[in-house]
Amino acid sequence: MKTPLPVLGFLLASALLGRPLAHAAALPAKKPNVLFIAVDDLNHWVGYLGRNSQTLTPNMDRLAKRGVWFTRSYCAAPVCNPSRAALMSGLRPGATGVYDNQENFQPVIPTDITLTTQFRKAGYYVCGAGKIYHASVYRPEEWDDWKRGAGGRAAREEDGSPQAAVLAGKLPITPLNCRDEEMPDYKFVNYAIAQLNQKHGQPFFIACGLTKPHLPWSVPKQYYEKFPLESIQLPPYQENDLDDLPPIALQMARGPANDHATILKEGGTNTWKQAIRAYLATINFCDTMVGRLLDAYDKSPERDNTIICFWSDHGWHLGEKHHWRKFALWEETTRSPHIWVVPGLTQPDSRCDRTVDYLSIYPTLMDLCGLPTPNHVQGKSVRALLANPQMSWDQPAVTTYRQNNHTVRSEGWRYTHYSDGGEELYNEARDPYEWTNLAKKPGEGEAVVKDLGKYLPSENKPPAKGGGPNESGEGGKNPRKNRNQ
């Protein structure tokens, strides 16, 4: 068969110019795929971050060793709904008015501006399972395929177990008499694994949202058995920690349920340890699910062209500052794990100490995949940090909880400004558990407040209307009384 003359001429010209024939046709580069792993309520109690020596997270540690892991990564909001809405839309809570769980993000964040929609517009196959938005909201315009519901045994207590209990009226400790396969997260991971193993005719974006360690702390009992109650240690804690807080911060610390006082009243430090044990057990279950995903990723045909983006929506307090759950602006509730694996860019086991928040995820994914970042996106790409984790970086992280309450976190300091003018300032190098508020003390802090104050968001829209989806993801009211879930 004769080679057509135009093609022959093109090949000859390419050879004379020294261009590689494999790329001579100037075909578009192959787009990278994305495995997007979201975790619910996972704080920085993961092994590679070293915050809590009791935790068991071998698979998250294994994932961190494959790419860049951030030591200072922070959520946009310390609540499920606004955190996820901000990350997926690229808009800070003050730009949408989505500050809390009872506010409906859907009317104020149209589907055409979201992260997954940009991938669909670019020709990606976009699919997902589990919790990506709060209450596992599913909007068909954003996905090509979506696994709806998974059932499971997440809420069933182990039959007859003396360990099954509810602390402080709302913190369920529930070892389950079931297999991993019966848990919803197991089924969400199954879906993601099936998608990884398929041959796709186009680049893909696979989202897998793990619902644990969110309450209820209901996981198979073997995960509890790894953490004997007598071995559990309390987190660092000071009895007078609340003495120097402004009024709004004091309200946040105690919360509407006053969990800490109730836990101590019910059973003292023994009850406190039971709760910590339950959280550690649920983290370990989550880690096992991450391990299944990582094993499947290793065996997948597109492994060498698939980015992994791993994040948790916010942190969690377990008695530090007399506080439980999220819903506050301190280190424990704003900091959470964040890992990137980008074939051809990230180097294995690269630690990055620069400060980032999750408004960076949307533009970074656009940047890595060669897609245009929409003009509305308020975050900054961290691609440069993924290539060089030690480079200089002057962008602090910003977290918002409810209207006009913001905290700014730099590498060395945290500055928080509340809607009533109250302030907190912590020297994180000397005071990593934020025990001493320097905001009203003369000295070096005055210059820090002035500097970090420049990053406080100026846009603070009124709260969006409620009536959003409930925890099942179906439409309906999501009343304020359920905000602590």
C-alpha positions in Angstrom: 0.0 0.0 0.0 1.4 3.4 -1.1 1.7 6.2 1.4 -0.3 9.2 0.3 1.9 12.0 -0.9 0.7 14.7 1.6 1.4 12.3 4.5 4.8 11.3 3.0 5.7 15.0 2.7 4.7 15.6 6.3 6.7 12.7 7.6 9.8 13.8 5.6 9.5 17.4 6.9 9.2 16.1 10.4 12.3 14.0 10.0 14.3 16.8 8.6 13.3 19.1 11.4 14.2 16.5 14.0 10.6 16.3 15.5 9.6 13.0 17.1 7.2 11.2 14.8 5.0 10.1 17.6 4.0 13.7 18.2 4.3 15.0 14.7 0.5 15.0 14.0 0.0 17.6 16.8 -2.9 15.7 18.3 -4.2 17.1 21.6 -2.5 15.8 24.6 -4.3 13.1 26.6 -6.2 14.7 29.4 -5.4 13.3 32.9 -8.2 11.5 34.8 -9.2 12.4 38.4 -10.0 10.3 41.4 -11.7 12.7 43.9 -11.9 11.3 47.4 -13.9 13.2 49.9 -14.1 12.2 53.6 -16.7 13.4 56.2 -15.7 14.8 59.6 -12.1 13.6 59.5 -9.9 15.8 61.6 -6.1 15.8 61.6 -5.9 12.6 63.7 -4.1 10.8 60.8 -0.7 9.1 61.3 1.4 11.1 58.9 0.4 14.4 60.5 1.4 13.3 64.0 -1.3 15.1 65.9 -2.6 12.0 67.8 -0.3 9.0 68.4 -3.2 6.6 69.0 -4.7 6.8 65.5 -4.3 3.9 63.0 -4.3 5.1 59.4 -1.9 3.0 57.5 -3.6 3.5 54.2 -3.9 7.3 54.4 -0.2 7.3 55.4 0.5 5.1 52.3 -1.4 7.6 50.1 0.6 10.5 51.6 3.9 8.7 50.7 2.9 8.7 47.1 2.6 12.5 46.6 2.4 15.9 48.3 0.8 16.0 51.7 0.0 19.4 53.3 0.6 20.0 57.0 -1.5 23.1 57.0 -4.6 22.6 55.0 -7.9 24.1 56.1 -11.6 24.0 55.2 -13.6 26.9 53.9 -16.2 26.4 56.6 -16.3 24.1 59.7 -19.7 22.7 58.7 -20.5 20.0 56.1 -23.0 22.0 53.9 -21.0 25.3 53.5 -17.6 23.6 53.3 -18.7 21.4 50.4 -20.7 24.1 48.7 -17.7 26.4 48.7 -15.3 23.7 47.5 -17.6 22.6 44.7 -18.6 26.1 43.6 -15.3 27.9 44.0 -17.2 30.6 46.0 -16.5 31.4 49.7 -19.5 31.3 52.1 -19.8 35.1 52.2 -20.3 35.1 48.4 -23.2 32.8 48.5 -24.7 33.2 52.0 -24.3 29.5 52.7 -22.9 29.4 56.2 -24.6 26.5 58.0 -26.3 23.2 57.4 -29.9 24.5 57.4 -29.3 26.8 54.4 -30.1 25.5 51.0 -27.1 25.9 48.6 -29.0 24.9 45.5 -30.8 28.1 44.6 -27.7 30.3 45.1 -25.2 27.9 43.4 -26.4 27.0 39.9 -25.3 23.8 38.4 -23.5 25.5 35.5 -20.7 27.0 37.7 -19.7 23.9 39.7 -16.5 21.9 39.5 -18.0 18.7 38.0 -19.9 20.7 35.4 -16.7 22.2 34.1 -15.3 18.6 33.6 -18.5 17.6 31.8 -18.2 20.6 29.5 -14.6 19.6 28.7 -15.7 16.2 27.6 -15.0 14.2 30.7 -17.1 11.3 31.9 -18.2 12.5 35.4 -19.5 10.0 37.9 -19.8 9.6 41.6 -21.1 7.9 44.8 -21.5 8.8 48.4 -21.3 12.2 50.0 -19.9 15.0 47.9 -22.5 17.6 48.7 -24.1 17.8 52.1 -26.8 15.2 52.6 -25.5 13.5 49.4 -27.5 16.0 47.2 -27.6 14.8 43.6 -28.3 17.2 40.7 -28.3 15.3 37.4 -26.9 18.2 35.4 -23.6 17.8 37.2 -23.0 14.1 36.6 -23.1 11.5 33.8 -23.7 8.7 36.3 -24.4 8.7 40.0 -24.9 5.9 42.5 -28.0 6.8 44.5 -28.3 5.3 48.0 -26.5 2.3 49.4 -28.5 1.1 52.3 -26.5 -0.7 54.9 -26.2 -1.2 58.6 -24.7 2.2 59.6 -27.3 3.0 62.2 -27.8 -0.5 63.8 -26.3 -1.1 67.1 -24.6 -4.4 67.9 -27.3 -6.7 69.4 -26.9 -6.9 73.2 -23.6 -5.1 73.3 -22.9 -3.4 76.6 -20.7 -1.0 74.7 -23.5 0.4 72.6 -24.4 3.7 74.1 -25.3 7.3 73.4 -23.1 9.9 75.1 -24.4 13.3 76.0 -27.7 12.4 74.4 -26.3 12.8 70.9 -22.9 11.1 70.4 -23.7 7.5 69.5 -21.1 4.8 70.2 -22.3 1.8 68.3 -20.1 -1.2 67.6 -21.9 -3.2 64.9 -22.3 -6.9 64.5 -21.9 -6.9 60.8 -19.4 -7.2 58.0 -17.6 -4.4 56.2 -19.6 -5.3 53.0 -22.8 -4.3 54.7 -21.7 -0.7 55.3 -22.7 2.1 52.8 -19.1 3.3 52.4 -18.1 -0.2 51.3 -20.7 0.0 48.5 -19.6 3.5 47.5 -16.0 2.3 47.2 -17.3 -0.7 45.1 -18.8 1.7 42.7 -15.6 3.8 42.4 -13.5 0.6 41.9 -15.8 -0.6 39.1 -15.4 2.8 37.4 -11.6 2.7 37.8 -11.6 -0.8 36.2 -13.7 0.1 33.2 -12.3 1.2 29.9 -13.5 4.7 29.2 -13.6 6.2 25.8 -13.0 9.7 27.3 -11.1 11.0 30.3 -13.0 10.5 33.6 -13.6 12.2 36.9 -14.6 9.7 39.6 -15.9 11.1 42.9 -16.1 8.9 46.0 -17.6 10.4 49.1 -16.9 8.4 52.3 -19.4 9.2 55.1 -17.3 8.0 58.0 -16.1 9.2 60.5 -19.3 11.3 60.6 -21.8 10.4 63.3 -23.2 8.0 64.2 -19.9 6.2 65.1 -21.4 2.9 63.8 -18.8 0.6 62.4 -18.1 -3.1 62.7 -17.0 -4.1 66.2 -13.5 -5.3 65.1 -12.5 -1.7 64.6 -13.4 -0.9 68.2 -11.4 -3.9 69.4 -8.2 -2.3 68.0 -8.5 0.5 70.6 -8.8 -1.0 74.2 -10.6 1.6 76.4 -7.8 1.4 79.1 -5.3 2.5 76.5 -7.1 5.6 75.4 -5.5 9.0 76.2 -7.2 12.3 76.4 -6.1 15.1 74.1 -4.1 18.1 75.5 -6.5 20.2 77.6 -6.6 23.1 80.0 -9.4 23.6 82.5 -9.2 27.4 82.2 -8.9 27.5 78.4 -12.1 29.5 77.9 -11.2 32.3 80.2 -9.7 34.6 77.6 -12.3 34.1 74.8 -14.6 36.8 73.5 -18.4 36.2 73.9 -19.2 34.6 70.5 -16.2 32.2 70.8 -17.4 31.2 74.2 -20.8 30.4 72.8 -19.2 28.3 70.1 -17.1 26.4 72.6 -20.0 25.4 74.7 -22.5 25.0 71.8 -26.2 24.5 72.2 -25.8 21.0 73.6 -23.0 21.9 76.0 -21.6 18.4 75.1 -18.4 18.6 77.2 -20.1 19.4 80.5 -22.7 16.7 79.8 -20.1 14.1 79.0 -18.2 14.8 82.2 -21.4 14.8 84.2 -22.5 11.5 82.8 -19.3 9.6 83.4 -16.3 11.8 83.8 -13.1 11.0 81.9 -14.2 7.4 81.3 -17.1 8.6 79.2 -14.8 11.1 77.4 -12.4 8.2 76.6 -15.3 6.1 75.2 -16.1 8.8 72.8 -12.4 9.2 71.7 -12.3 5.4 71.2 -15.3 5.5 69.0 -13.9 8.2 66.9 -10.6 6.4 66.5 -12.4 3.2 65.5 -14.5 5.0 62.9 -11.4 6.7 61.5 -9.8 3.3 61.2 -12.8 1.9 59.3 -12.6 4.9 56.9 -8.9 4.2 56.4 -9.7 0.6 55.4 -12.0 2.0 52.7 -9.3 4.3 51.5 -7.0 1.3 51.3 -9.5 -0.5 49.1 -9.6 2.5 46.7 -5.8 2.7 46.7 -5.4 -1.0 45.9 -7.8 -0.6 43.0 -6.1 2.5 41.7 -2.8 0.6 41.6 -4.4 -2.1 39.4 -6.4 0.2 37.2 -5.4 0.6 33.5 -5.2 4.4 33.8 -3.2 4.6 37.0 -0.3 6.4 35.4 -2.6 9.1 34.0 -5.0 9.5 37.0 -4.7 12.3 39.6 -5.7 11.6 43.2 -7.2 14.5 45.2 -7.9 13.5 48.8 -9.6 15.9 51.3 -11.9 16.0 54.3 -14.6 18.6 54.7 -13.4 19.9 58.1 -12.0 18.9 61.4 -13.5 17.8 64.7 -13.1 18.6 68.4 -13.1 15.9 71.0 -13.0 18.0 74.2 -10.3 20.5 73.4 -11.3 23.9 74.5 -14.3 22.2 76.2 -15.7 21.8 72.7 -17.1 18.8 70.7 -18.0 18.4 67.0 -17.1 21.1 64.5 -18.9 24.5 64.5 -16.0 26.7 65.6 -12.9 28.5 64.2 -10.0 26.8 66.0 -7.3 24.5 64.7 -9.0 21.3 65.6 -12.1 22.0 63.6 -10.7 23.9 60.7 -7.6 21.7 59.9 -8.1 18.4 58.0 -6.0 16.1 55.7 -5.2 17.0 52.2 -3.1 14.9 49.7 -2.4 15.2 46.0 -0.9 12.5 43.7 -0.3 13.9 40.3 1.6 11.6 37.9 4.5 13.4 36.3 4.4 16.3 38.7 4.4 15.4 42.4 7.3 13.6 44.0 6.7 10.8 46.5 6.4 11.6 50.2 6.7 15.4 49.7 5.8 17.4 52.7 4.4 20.9 52.2 4.2 23.2 55.2 2.6 26.1 53.2 -0.9 27.2 54.3 -3.7 26.4 51.9 -7.5 26.3 52.1 -10.0 24.2 50.1 -10.9 27.1 47.8 -7.7 26.0 46.0 -9.0 22.6 45.0 -11.3 23.8 42.1 -8.7 26.0 40.4 -5.9 23.5 40.9 -7.9 20.7 39.2 -8.6 23.1 36.3 -4.9 23.9 36.1 -3.7 20.3 36.2 -6.2 19.2 33.6 -5.6 22.0 31.2 -9.1 23.4 31.6 -10.0 27.1 31.8 -10.8 28.3 35.4 -14.1 30.2 35.4 -13.9 33.8 36.3 -16.1 33.4 39.4 -13.7 31.1 41.2 -12.2 32.8 44.2 -9.4 30.4 45.1 -5.8 30.1 43.8 -4.2 27.1 42.2 -1.5 25.3 44.2 0.0 23.6 41.2 3.3 25.4 41.8 3.4 24.0 45.4 2.7 20.5 44.1 5.8 20.9 41.8 7.9 22.5 44.5 6.5 22.1 48.0 9.3 24.2 49.5 8.7 27.3 47.4 7.8 30.6 49.1 4.0 31.1 49.5 2.3 34.1 51.1 -1.3 33.1 50.8 -2.9 32.3 54.1 -6.0 30.1 54.6 -9.4 31.6 55.4 -12.2 29.8 57.1 -15.7 31.2 57.8 -18.3 30.1 60.3 -21.7 31.9 60.0 -22.0 35.4 58.7 -19.0 37.7 59.2 -17.0 35.4 61.5 -13.7 34.6 59.9 -10.3 33.1 60.9 -7.1 33.6 58.9 -4.3 31.0 59.3 -0.7 31.7 58.2 2.2 29.4 58.8 2.9 30.9 62.2 -0.3 32.5 63.4 -4.1 32.3 63.6 -6.1 35.5 63.7 -9.9 35.3 64.2 -12.4 38.2 63.9 -16.0 37.8 65.0 -19.1 39.7 63.8 -19.3 41.6 67.2 -15.7 42.8 67.0 -14.3 40.1 69.2 -10.8 38.8 68.3 -8.5 35.9 68.9 -4.8 35.6 68.1 -2.6 32.6 68.6 1.1 32.0 68.0 0.9 28.6 66.5 4.7 27.8 66.9 4.6 28.4 70.6 1.0 27.5 71.3 -0.2 24.7 68.9 -3.3 24.0 71.0 -4.3 27.7 71.1 -4.5 28.1 74.9 -3.3 31.8 75.1 -5.3 34.5 73.2 -2.8 37.3 72.4 -5.4 39.6 70.7 -5.6 42.1 73.5 -2.0 41.8 74.7 0.5 44.5 73.5 3.5 43.3 71.6 4.3 41.5 68.3 0.7 40.5 67.9 -0.4 44.0 66.9 1.6 43.8 63.6 0.3 40.3 62.9 -3.4 41.4 63.4 -2.8 44.3 61.0 -1.2 42.0 58.4 -3.6 39.1 58.6 -6.6 41.4 58.9 -6.1 42.3 55.2 -7.3 38.8 54.3 -10.6 38.9 56.1 -13.4 38.5 53.4 -15.2 41.8 52.7 -18.2 40.0 51.2 -20.7 38.8 53.8 -24.1 38.2 52.2 -27.1 37.5 54.4 -27.7 33.8 55.1 -29.4 31.9 52.2 -32.9 30.6 52.7 -33.4 27.2 54.3 -35.5 24.3 53.2 -32.6 22.3 51.7 -32.3 18.5 51.5 -32.2 16.3 54.5 -29.5 13.8 55.3 -30.9 11.3 52.8 -30.3 13.7 50.0 -34.0 14.1 49.2 -35.7 17.5 49.2 -37.3 18.9 52.2 -36.7 20.9 55.3 -33.4 20.7 57.1 -34.2 22.4 60.4 -31.7 24.2 62.5 -32.2 21.7 65.3 -30.3 19.1 63.2 -27.3 21.3 62.6 -25.2 19.4 65.1 -25.2 16.2 63.0 
